Amino acid sequence: MPDPGRMKRHDPVIQTCTMNSQDADSYQPNSSALFPDDAAILSLPSDIQPQQCLYFHGIRICLEMTWLGYQRLLGSLWAATQNPSERLYRILGFADAWSIVDSVHRLRGLLDQLPGVKKKRSLGFRRFREETAAVEDFRHFIQHLRNEVPDLAAGQLAVMGTLSWCVLRDPAGGELSVCSCTPGPRFRESRVALQNPIGRPFGGPVDYVALQLGERRLDLSELVFITRHLGAQLEQSLQGQTAEVEKVGYDVLVECRMRRRPSNNPMQTEPAVPADNE
């Protein structure tokens, strides 16, 4: 897999938006899928091995789940900042934050087992493994949470970690907020984890989202950028291989509509195929 080089998250070529005060007031996260409908990773060659085809689609789905989960997370954190008394947005934020951890963990496993790719020789794969290694500690924690509770209680730590983020309220005036949410009981000796974004560029009205477990910290904003960069590398490597070949379809959606037939018997339903009139 080619490696176009590691970009910084706020390089101009990938910066997500340039904002003014009006943008910040009406902020809506990106709701587009990570890959366009004509992406090579969606239309794999028909002669690809079935196992390899499933691995690629599993990887693609994990990448898109991570991307869209992060966009939902940004929206929830923005809403939580604007409506601090509304608990729903905080719960939604933690749901998406931990789903990102799970998706990246699953992505790492699929990449490790992907057949037909010389991963040890791929700088892109090696770099991705190194830059997402911290996910494993967080995934292990949440997967075995019931076993972690005694240590959490002894250290007066939050049961689901602490979620922190920064909000750019007024780009023109330089006004911003640094936020942190720790669910569960308020321990007397608990600490609040806050970031210092002064002098750092913002990729959108909400940025620098992180999960913290005690002294361990996972930068979700950076993690999502890394996975997005991997997706771009995979797409680039597949484009040359899928041109001018028969493609495999993807994502089957089936809908079956039913309607009850008016009758005195509520259990009697209208037949799917009407009988012929005699």
QUIZI-V831660 format. One line per field, one symbol per residue. phi: phi as a letter, one per 30 degrees, with the letter a starting at -180 (. if undefined). psi: psi as a letter, one per 20 degrees, with the letter a starting at -180 (. if undefined). A space follows every 50 residues. Layout:
BEGIN
phi=???
psi=???
END
This chain:
BEGIN
phi=.dbdjddddcdedcddaccbddeddcdbddcdddcddcddddbdedcdde dddddddddedddddddddddddeddddddddbddcdedddddddddddd edddedddddddcedibdddccdddddddddcddeddddddddcedddee ddddchcddciccbabbcdbedcidbbcbabbdjdcddcdccdbcbceic dcdlecahdbcbbicdbbddddddddddddedddddddedccdhbdccda hdcbbbcbbddeadcdddcdddbddddc
psi=pqojqoqqhkqhhjphqpqahhghhkpprpjqqhprhjqhihmqqijqpg ghghgghgggggghggghhhghgggghghhhhmhiohghgghghghghhg ggghghgggghhioqjpnhhiohgggggggijhihhghggghhlhhiigg hgghjlqqhjappqrqpngnhgikprqpqppoqaqnqhjqqpoqrnjpjq qpirhprlpqqpndippoohghghgghhggghgggghhghijpkqpqprq mppppopqpppprioiipqpqhoqqqp.
END
